[in-house]
Amino acid sequence: MMGIFLFVLLLGLLVAVFAPKITQFIAVDKCLDAGGKFDYKEKVCVGARK
């Protein structure tokens, strides 16, 4: 029973750490695919075609 709890806790921690990095990677990729430039300071896509 304790093993399941630790597994769920570890899984939740990994999701909390890596989810923001993965979502930013996807946002940058979509921006570049649309022909824009990603402003990392402001975290926005600039000049992309829609």
Buried (B, 14 or more C-beta within 10 A) or exposed (E): EEEEEEEEEEEEEEEEEEEEEEEEEEBBEEBEEEEBEBEEEEEEBEEBEE
